[in-house]
């Protein structure tokens, strides 16, 4: 029996050595020491656990905690510390005031941030950078922009003057918003690129969908893809000093999209079949309005993940051809267990979701895009700080994301400042966890630092994390 267990362990090790740094250890069957025997006992228990937990479910199977440290851990002082600057929320501060930009960048540096992410394409789809393709943002949240100086250019100049790296963020597959208008409200041709939503009441354009404030394009539509690619490339071309580009909302709107004829035909081409009943062959709704999976439901989820993966692969290649040194990044939610709703697989291609979730096919893993990223920020947006086995705690969200991306890209824990508006100690603690558990910190958003005066809380959390290096 012991020899069988030993062979099983070695096979498991050889399989995982290809990609799992922390889950790999080599034993010699000919040189057992006391230490070797003790460690083998741990491995036998671990492997037997994997063997017994053979069924898939909506929730991931939890593995026993791994006790060995990662030898390639990034020193805290080398981990990026970024703050996001949302266009809409901060428009009243920055739209017409270079002085405010300079003042708050000084505040960001004092708090310990090293990089900024400037939102230059809000959900309206209009822009805040020099463009020959898209209209400039004129008004957001009741603030009218009367100045004509370059918004992104000013952040870039003032940021670099202070030693900050500057990334431009773009809301990718959106062309308008209920609150802000946008191109899809002005141009019928743009509106034709919008996604079509499938509800129990039928299929309709998102333009007329009162449930969705951001008006998403159909990511399957090649015209929509080309339109947003040209905008993204224009930023890279027009701003040669820019440090990085970050894609936000680079996804489907929700599980209810996209059910246009364009997507139907593309999916039929993908699977090699003509669907007899669309959309019911994907899913239907029961009397309670709940989704009931159809014959091709899992393949549909796989297809959507491929659409987004291929878009990332193509735009990364095009950006790197313009400027090879330009950082390419994205933000997603950390809740991988349900992120298939958005049609995104942000995992490593070596992470086989079908082993853990009953919604994934074995091929789903082929469309993980973690290896395409230089910068990945995961939304650790829970209000509870600690809890390693729960993706809705700050700690658990980061640990789960690291497990899923398998070292293909560092994981920056992203914090939601509103969660800490009356809990300064939690703010400090969350910052500390992001920098010690994760591979970096992203704080969303600077508006909460301003509104709730969280600067000192962030600074204290960063200082505590940095202090761990001195011990």
Buried (B, 14 or more C-beta within 10 A) or exposed (E): EEEEBBEBBBEBBEEBEEBBBBBBBEBEEEEEEEEEEEBBEEBBEBBEEBEEBEEBEEEBBEEEEEEEEEEEEBEBEEBBBBBBBBBBBBBBBBBBBBEBBBEBBEBBBEBBBBBBBBBBBBBBBBBBBBBEEBEEBBBBBEBEBEEEEBBBBBBBBBBBEEEBBBBBBBBBBBBBBBBBBBBBBBEEEBBBBBBBBBEEEEBEBBBEBEEBEBBBBBBBBEEBBEBBBEBBBBBBEBBEEBBBBBBBBBBBBBBBBBBBEBBBEBBBEBEEEEBEEBBBBBBBBEEEEEBEBBBBBBBBBBBBBBBBBBBBBEBBEBBBEBBEEBBBBBBBBBBBBEBBBBBBBBBBBBBBBBBBBEBBBEBBBBBBBBBBBBBBBBBBBBBBBEBEEBBBBBBBBBBBBBBBBBBBBBBBBBBBBBBBEEBBEBBBBBBBBBBBBBBBBBBBBBBBBBEBEBBBBBBBBBEBBBEEEEE
